[in-house]
Amino acid sequence: MHGTLTSRRLLSAPGRTLRLSALALCVVGLSALGQSSRQSVWEWPQFRGPNRDGVSLEAGLLSAWPDEGPPLLWSVSGIGRGYSSPSVADGRVIVTGDIGEDLVISALDETGQVLWRTRNGKHWKNPYPGSRSTCTVAGDRAFHVNGHGRVLCFDPKDGRERWSIQALTQFDAKNIRWGISECLLVDGERVIVTPGGAKALMVALDVADGTVAWASPPLRFMRKHRFGGKPVDPPEADVDRAGYASPMIVETGGRRLIISGSARHFFCVDADTGALVWTRPVFARYEVIGAIPVLCGKSVFLAAPDEFGGRLFDIAVADKGVELAQRWETPIDNCHGALIHLGKGLYGSGYRRHRGWARIEVASGALSHQTTTMVKGSVIAADGRLYALSEDGVFRLVSYAADQFVCHGELQLTEGKRKDAWAHPVICGGRLYLRYHDTLSCYDIRDPARRLPPAQPQPEAQ
């Protein structure tokens, strides 16, 4: 179904509101793991939130905004240029940015005042200058990888370095065109890194000292296309490099699995041993696989630009190994804005094959609604609303009602015609954090009339 974005002021009758249901949040037989999944609902300690899925459990939030947008609590400039999102944990807002020739990690308090600053190696100069990866906070340690592959473990209380390694050098890997960008995954006492080199595709490092717990084998393949799409004839033996996607860890059938993307493949490794158990070749013209995998029950949604589009795979574990079988395909070729899974739908935007936003039926892959009113971008969800940031800097509060997207307020994050508002939004403690390069803004999105505890399981609206 095609359509435009409907303003709440144009509605003649109330529509059905999408509610954040227990079915949307609980995964039957397949669950997100890792230390961060046990964090408080009032924290957003890593990329895409406590469970890396873009879904907040907070309630009591504004269901509509005034014309000027939600109240601005504070806005801070000077954090440095970058595309990473803030992480919020233990009363600290931790964000990265390039300042001068350094990648600088800053910690702010709840009023926007700087608590401390530390550096993680060199800045990323070109192309698209600015920091990439979002920090991951796990208890008394936090982790970050810069655009050149330097992995840093630091104390989130004061920024003090605990250890670091140069992952690309250590695992004989070459950097990728737009710089290492994955947001590191913490799995208990291990932190997962994807160097994509001749010595290892993915590695697990001990969080205490950075020593190698396991290393997956390199992903060797026959290259049929150069970067940019020019055919290679005859094909040449090669080793796949890192991608731009961040990994997800899941458990199903008694196996713990990590799913992610490299430059030319989607892949799955055993989380306990690092064994490479599944790969799927992907033709992406410029070797950009940047969207984090999205869990949908016993399935996973994977997306890449151009030919691959978006595809749902059913995960099966048997005596002979692990298999991801494709169920359906959609033209929603998300690049790096991610999609979210709520109830029976997937929500988000495409890239080149499909430039607008859509709701996808999880069961069939059908597009139940699509619109080109909003420019492509990133999305998170909380309290029955979608928080959609288009790359042109327009940020909207949206619901899905009566088979259409309904706008309940918007604000303009940027000025001018640049389309590089790529830092994903963050919701934590009734606050909305929006980052555009050197500036981080914090908004109060609590509803004074609805001071509620975290959302309880509730049925999806009919």
C-alpha positions as CSV (number, residue, x, y, z in Angstrom):
1,M,0.0,0.0,0.0
2,H,1.4,3.4,-1.0
3,G,0.8,6.6,0.8
4,T,2.0,9.8,2.4
5,L,2.8,10.6,6.0
6,T,-0.4,11.8,7.6
7,S,-0.3,14.7,10.1
8,R,-2.2,14.2,13.3
9,R,-3.9,17.5,12.6
10,L,-5.5,16.0,9.5
11,L,-7.0,13.0,11.1
12,S,-10.8,13.1,11.2
13,A,-11.2,10.1,13.5
14,P,-9.0,8.2,15.9
15,G,-7.1,5.4,14.4
16,R,-5.5,2.2,15.7
17,T,-2.4,2.8,17.7
18,L,0.6,0.4,17.6
19,R,1.3,-0.7,21.1
20,L,4.6,-2.1,22.3
21,S,3.6,-5.7,23.1
22,A,5.2,-8.5,24.9
23,L,5.2,-10.4,21.7
24,A,7.3,-7.6,20.1
25,L,9.8,-7.8,22.9
26,C,10.0,-11.4,24.0
27,V,11.6,-13.8,21.6
28,V,10.2,-17.4,21.7
29,G,13.1,-19.8,21.4
30,L,15.5,-17.2,20.3
31,S,16.8,-14.5,22.7
32,A,19.4,-11.7,22.6
33,L,22.2,-12.5,25.1
34,G,25.3,-10.7,26.4
35,Q,26.0,-8.7,29.5
36,S,24.4,-5.6,28.2
37,S,21.0,-7.3,27.9
38,R,20.8,-7.4,31.7
39,Q,21.3,-3.6,32.0
40,S,18.6,-1.4,33.6
41,V,15.7,-0.4,31.4
42,W,16.7,3.2,32.3
43,E,20.1,2.8,30.6
44,W,21.1,2.8,26.9
45,P,24.6,1.4,27.3
46,Q,25.4,0.6,23.7
47,F,24.4,1.0,20.0
48,R,20.6,0.5,19.6
49,G,19.9,0.2,23.3
50,P,20.1,-2.5,26.0
51,N,19.3,-5.4,23.6
52,R,20.8,-3.8,20.4
53,D,17.3,-3.8,18.8
54,G,16.3,-0.1,18.9
55,V,13.4,-0.8,21.3
56,S,13.0,1.0,24.6
57,L,10.8,-0.3,27.4
58,E,10.1,3.1,28.8
59,A,6.6,4.4,29.2
60,G,4.9,7.6,30.3
61,L,6.3,9.5,27.3
62,L,4.6,12.2,25.3
63,S,2.3,10.7,22.7
64,A,2.3,14.0,20.7
65,W,4.6,17.0,20.6
66,P,3.8,20.7,20.5
67,D,4.5,22.5,17.2
68,E,8.0,23.6,18.4
69,G,8.9,20.0,19.4
70,P,9.6,18.6,22.8
71,P,11.3,20.8,25.5
72,L,15.0,21.2,25.0
73,L,16.9,20.5,28.3
74,W,20.3,21.3,27.0
75,S,22.5,21.4,23.9
76,V,26.3,21.0,23.9
77,S,28.7,21.8,21.2
78,G,32.4,20.8,21.1
79,I,32.0,17.0,21.3
80,G,33.8,16.7,17.9
81,R,32.7,15.7,14.5
82,G,31.2,12.2,14.1
83,Y,28.3,9.9,13.3
84,S,28.3,7.8,16.5
85,S,25.4,7.8,19.0
86,P,25.7,8.5,22.7
87,S,25.7,5.7,25.3
88,V,24.0,6.4,28.6
89,A,24.8,4.4,31.7
90,D,25.2,5.1,35.4
91,G,24.3,8.7,35.0
92,R,26.9,9.4,32.3
93,V,26.4,10.2,28.6
94,I,29.4,8.9,26.7
95,V,30.0,10.0,23.1
96,T,32.8,10.1,20.6
97,G,34.0,12.7,18.2
98,D,37.0,13.8,16.2
99,I,38.7,16.9,17.6
100,G,41.8,18.0,15.7
101,E,43.8,14.9,14.9
102,D,42.4,12.8,17.8
103,L,39.4,10.7,18.3
104,V,38.1,12.0,21.6
105,I,35.7,10.2,24.0
106,S,33.7,12.6,26.2
107,A,31.6,11.8,29.2
108,L,28.9,14.3,30.2
109,D,26.7,14.4,33.2
110,E,22.9,14.7,33.1
111,T,23.1,18.5,32.6
112,G,25.5,18.3,29.7
113,Q,28.6,19.3,31.6
114,V,31.9,17.5,30.7
115,L,33.1,15.0,33.3
116,W,36.2,13.8,31.6
117,R,37.7,13.2,28.2
118,T,40.1,10.6,26.8
119,R,41.4,9.7,23.4
120,N,41.4,6.6,21.3
121,G,44.0,7.1,18.6
122,K,43.8,9.1,15.5
123,H,40.8,10.8,13.9
124,W,39.3,9.7,10.6
125,K,40.2,12.2,8.0
126,N,38.5,11.0,4.7
127,P,36.2,10.0,3.2
128,Y,33.4,11.4,5.4
129,P,35.5,12.7,8.3
130,G,34.3,11.9,11.8
131,S,34.0,9.2,14.5
132,R,32.1,6.1,13.6
133,S,31.6,3.5,16.4
134,T,29.4,4.0,19.4
135,C,30.9,3.0,22.8
136,T,29.7,-0.1,24.6
137,V,29.4,0.2,28.4
138,A,29.4,-3.1,30.4
139,G,29.6,-2.6,34.1
140,D,33.0,-1.1,35.2
141,R,34.4,-1.4,31.6
142,A,33.6,0.3,28.3
143,F,34.8,-0.5,24.8
144,H,35.3,1.4,21.6
145,V,37.0,0.8,18.2
146,N,38.2,3.7,16.2
147,G,38.1,4.0,12.4
148,H,41.6,2.6,12.1
149,G,40.9,-0.6,14.1
150,R,42.3,0.5,17.5
151,V,40.3,-1.3,20.2
152,L,40.2,0.5,23.5
153,C,38.9,-0.7,26.9
154,F,38.5,2.1,29.4
155,D,36.9,2.9,32.8
156,P,33.6,4.7,32.2
157,K,34.0,6.5,35.6
158,D,37.0,8.4,34.6
159,G,38.1,7.5,31.0
160,R,41.3,5.8,32.2
161,E,42.6,3.3,29.7
162,R,42.7,-0.3,30.9
163,W,44.1,-1.9,27.7
164,S,44.2,-1.5,23.9
165,I,45.1,-3.4,20.8
166,Q,45.5,-2.6,17.1
167,A,43.1,-5.2,15.7
168,L,44.0,-4.7,12.0
169,T,47.7,-5.1,12.6
170,Q,47.4,-8.0,15.0
171,F,45.1,-10.1,12.7
172,D,46.7,-9.1,9.4
173,A,43.8,-7.1,8.1
174,K,43.4,-4.2,5.7
175,N,41.1,-1.3,6.5
176,I,37.9,-0.7,4.6
177,R,37.0,2.3,2.4
178,W,35.0,4.3,5.0
179,G,36.8,3.1,8.1
180,I,36.0,0.5,10.8
181,S,32.5,1.3,12.1
182,E,31.2,-1.7,14.0
183,C,29.9,-1.1,17.5
184,L,31.5,-3.7,19.7
185,L,29.4,-6.5,21.3
186,V,30.1,-7.6,24.9
187,D,29.3,-11.3,25.6
188,G,29.9,-11.9,29.3
189,E,33.6,-11.9,29.8
190,R,34.4,-11.4,26.1
191,V,34.3,-8.5,23.7
192,I,33.7,-9.3,20.1
193,V,35.7,-7.6,17.3
194,T,35.6,-8.1,13.5
195,P,39.0,-7.3,12.0
196,G,38.4,-9.3,8.8
197,G,41.9,-10.3,8.1
198,A,44.1,-13.2,6.9
199,K,44.4,-14.4,10.5
200,A,40.8,-14.1,11.6
201,L,37.4,-12.9,10.4
202,M,36.1,-12.3,14.0
203,V,37.8,-12.6,17.4
204,A,36.7,-12.7,21.0
205,L,38.9,-10.8,23.5
206,D,39.0,-11.2,27.2
207,V,37.5,-8.1,28.7
208,A,40.1,-8.0,31.5
209,D,43.2,-7.7,29.4
210,G,42.4,-8.0,25.7
211,T,44.0,-11.5,25.2
212,V,42.4,-13.6,22.5
213,A,39.8,-16.1,23.8
214,W,39.0,-17.4,20.3
215,A,39.6,-16.4,16.7
216,S,37.4,-17.5,13.8
217,P,39.1,-18.6,10.6
218,P,39.5,-16.0,7.8
219,L,36.6,-16.0,5.4
220,R,38.2,-17.0,2.1
221,F,36.3,-16.7,-1.2
222,M,36.6,-16.3,-4.9
223,R,36.3,-12.6,-5.8
224,K,34.0,-12.0,-8.9
225,H,33.7,-8.2,-8.6
226,R,36.1,-5.4,-7.8
227,F,35.1,-2.7,-5.4
228,G,32.6,-0.6,-7.4
229,G,31.2,-3.6,-9.3
230,K,33.6,-4.2,-12.2
231,P,33.7,-8.0,-13.0
232,V,36.8,-10.0,-12.2
233,D,37.4,-12.6,-14.9
234,P,38.6,-15.1,-14.1
235,P,37.7,-14.9,-10.3
236,E,40.5,-14.5,-7.9
237,A,41.1,-16.0,-4.5
238,D,40.7,-13.4,-1.7
239,V,40.1,-13.0,2.0
240,D,37.0,-11.0,3.0
241,R,37.5,-7.8,5.0
242,A,35.4,-6.3,7.8
243,G,32.0,-4.9,7.0
244,Y,30.3,-1.9,8.6
245,A,27.5,-3.8,10.5
246,S,27.5,-4.5,14.2
247,P,27.0,-8.1,15.4
248,M,24.0,-9.6,17.2
249,I,24.2,-12.6,19.5
250,V,21.3,-15.1,19.7
251,E,20.5,-18.4,21.3
252,T,18.5,-21.1,19.6
253,G,18.4,-24.9,19.6
254,G,21.0,-25.0,22.4
255,R,23.5,-23.0,20.4
256,R,24.8,-19.5,21.0
257,L,25.4,-17.8,17.7
258,I,26.8,-14.4,16.5
259,I,25.4,-13.0,13.3
260,S,27.0,-10.2,11.4
261,G,28.2,-8.9,8.0
262,S,31.6,-8.7,6.4
263,A,32.5,-6.8,3.2
264,R,31.1,-9.5,0.9
265,H,29.1,-11.9,3.1
266,F,26.6,-12.3,5.9
267,F,28.0,-14.9,8.3
268,C,27.4,-16.7,11.6
269,V,29.9,-18.0,14.1
270,D,29.6,-20.1,17.2
271,A,29.8,-17.7,20.2
272,D,31.6,-20.2,22.4
273,T,34.3,-21.4,20.0
274,G,34.4,-18.9,17.1
275,A,33.8,-21.7,14.5
276,L,32.4,-20.2,11.3
277,V,29.2,-22.1,10.8
278,W,27.4,-20.3,8.0
279,T,28.1,-17.8,5.3
280,R,26.0,-16.2,2.5
281,P,27.7,-14.3,-0.4
282,V,26.4,-10.7,-1.0
283,F,27.0,-8.5,-4.0
284,A,27.1,-5.0,-2.6
285,R,28.6,-2.7,-5.3
286,Y,30.7,-0.7,-2.8
287,E,31.1,-3.5,-0.2
288,V,28.8,-1.8,2.3
289,I,27.0,-4.1,4.6
290,G,26.1,-1.8,7.4
291,A,22.7,-2.7,8.9
292,I,22.7,-4.6,12.2
293,P,20.8,-7.9,12.0
294,V,17.2,-7.7,13.4
295,L,15.8,-10.7,15.3
296,C,12.2,-11.8,14.5
297,G,11.2,-14.7,16.6
298,K,13.2,-17.8,15.4
299,S,14.3,-15.8,12.3
300,V,16.7,-12.9,11.5
301,F,16.2,-10.1,9.0
302,L,19.3,-9.1,7.1
303,A,19.7,-6.2,4.7
304,A,22.2,-4.7,2.3
305,P,22.1,-2.1,-0.5
306,D,21.3,-2.8,-4.1
307,E,20.8,-6.4,-5.3
308,F,20.4,-8.2,-2.0
309,G,17.7,-5.9,-0.5
310,G,16.2,-7.2,2.7
311,R,15.6,-10.9,3.4
312,L,14.3,-12.9,6.3
313,F,16.1,-16.1,7.2
314,D,14.8,-18.9,9.5
315,I,17.5,-20.2,11.8
316,A,17.6,-24.0,12.2
317,V,20.0,-25.9,14.4
318,A,20.5,-29.6,13.7
319,D,23.0,-32.4,14.4
320,K,24.7,-31.5,11.1
321,G,25.1,-27.8,12.0
322,V,23.5,-24.4,11.6
323,E,21.4,-23.4,8.6
324,L,19.8,-20.1,7.8
325,A,17.1,-20.7,5.2
326,Q,15.7,-17.8,3.3
327,R,11.9,-17.3,3.7
328,W,11.2,-14.1,1.7
329,E,12.8,-11.1,0.1
330,T,11.9,-7.4,0.0
331,P,13.3,-4.4,-1.9
332,I,13.9,-2.6,1.4
333,D,17.7,-2.5,1.0
334,N,18.5,-0.8,4.3
335,C,22.1,0.5,4.4
336,H,22.9,1.6,7.9
337,G,19.8,3.1,9.5
338,A,18.5,-0.3,10.8
339,L,15.0,-1.6,11.1
340,I,13.0,-2.5,14.2
341,H,10.7,-5.4,14.9
342,L,7.4,-4.7,16.7
343,G,4.6,-7.2,16.8
344,K,3.9,-8.6,13.4
345,G,5.9,-5.9,11.5
346,L,9.3,-4.6,10.6
347,Y,9.6,-0.8,10.3
348,G,12.3,1.3,8.6
349,S,13.6,2.7,5.3
350,G,15.4,1.5,2.2
351,Y,18.4,2.9,0.4
352,R,18.7,2.7,-3.4
353,R,16.2,0.1,-4.4
354,H,13.5,1.6,-2.2
355,R,14.2,5.1,-1.0
356,G,11.2,5.5,1.3
357,W,9.9,4.0,4.5
358,A,7.8,1.0,4.9
359,R,6.1,-1.5,7.2
360,I,6.9,-5.1,6.3
361,E,4.8,-8.1,7.3
362,V,7.1,-10.4,9.1
363,A,5.1,-13.5,8.1
364,S,5.2,-12.9,4.4
365,G,7.5,-10.0,3.5
366,A,4.6,-8.0,2.0
367,L,4.8,-4.3,2.3
368,S,1.6,-3.4,4.2
369,H,2.4,0.3,3.8
370,Q,5.1,2.5,2.2
371,T,5.7,6.2,1.9
372,T,8.3,8.4,0.2
373,T,7.3,11.4,2.3
374,M,10.1,10.8,4.7
375,V,13.7,10.7,3.5
376,K,15.6,7.5,4.5
377,G,17.1,7.3,7.9
378,S,17.2,5.5,11.3
379,V,14.5,4.5,13.7
380,I,13.9,3.5,17.3
381,A,10.7,2.8,19.2
382,A,9.3,3.5,22.7
383,D,5.9,3.6,24.3
384,G,3.8,2.9,21.2
385,R,5.6,5.4,19.0
386,L,8.4,5.3,16.3
387,Y,11.1,7.9,16.6
388,A,12.3,8.4,13.0
389,L,15.3,10.4,12.0
390,S,15.7,11.1,8.3
391,E,19.2,11.9,7.1
392,D,18.1,15.4,6.0
393,G,17.8,16.2,9.7
394,V,14.0,16.0,10.1
395,F,13.1,14.1,13.2
396,R,9.5,12.8,13.6
397,L,7.3,11.2,16.2
398,V,5.3,8.6,14.3
399,S,2.7,5.9,14.9
400,Y,1.5,3.2,12.6
401,A,-2.3,3.4,12.6
402,A,-5.1,2.4,10.1
403,D,-2.4,1.0,7.7
404,Q,-0.5,4.3,7.5
405,F,2.2,6.3,9.2
406,V,0.8,9.1,11.3
407,C,3.0,12.0,12.4
408,H,2.5,13.3,15.9
409,G,5.2,16.0,15.9
410,E,8.6,16.9,14.3
411,L,11.7,19.0,14.8
412,Q,14.5,20.1,12.5
413,L,17.8,18.9,13.7
414,T,20.0,20.4,11.0
415,E,20.2,23.4,8.7
416,G,21.0,23.4,5.0
417,K,20.8,20.7,2.5
418,R,23.3,18.2,3.8
419,K,22.0,14.6,4.2
420,D,24.3,13.2,6.8
421,A,22.3,13.1,10.0
422,W,23.3,9.4,10.5
423,A,23.7,9.2,14.3
424,H,20.9,7.0,15.6
425,P,18.6,8.5,18.3
426,V,18.7,7.5,21.9
427,I,16.0,7.3,24.6
428,C,16.9,7.0,28.2
429,G,15.2,8.0,31.4
430,G,12.5,10.0,29.7
431,R,15.1,11.9,27.6
432,L,15.7,11.9,23.9
433,Y,19.3,12.4,22.8
434,L,20.0,13.6,19.2
435,R,23.5,14.1,17.9
436,Y,24.5,16.0,14.8
437,H,28.3,16.0,14.4
438,D,29.7,18.5,16.9
439,T,26.5,19.0,18.8
440,L,24.5,16.8,21.2
441,S,21.0,17.9,22.2
442,C,18.9,16.5,25.0
443,Y,15.1,16.8,25.1
444,D,12.5,16.0,27.8
445,I,9.9,13.7,26.3
446,R,8.2,12.7,29.5
447,D,4.4,13.3,29.7
448,P,3.7,15.0,33.0
449,A,0.2,13.4,33.0
450,R,1.6,9.9,32.5
451,R,4.3,9.2,35.0
452,L,4.4,5.5,34.6
453,P,6.8,2.7,35.4
454,P,8.5,0.7,32.6
455,A,6.1,-0.8,30.1
456,Q,4.3,-4.0,31.1
457,P,3.4,-6.7,28.7
458,Q,0.2,-5.7,26.8
459,P,-1.6,-7.1,23.8
460,E,-1.0,-5.6,20.4
461,A,-3.9,-3.3,19.3
462,Q,-6.3,-4.7,16.8
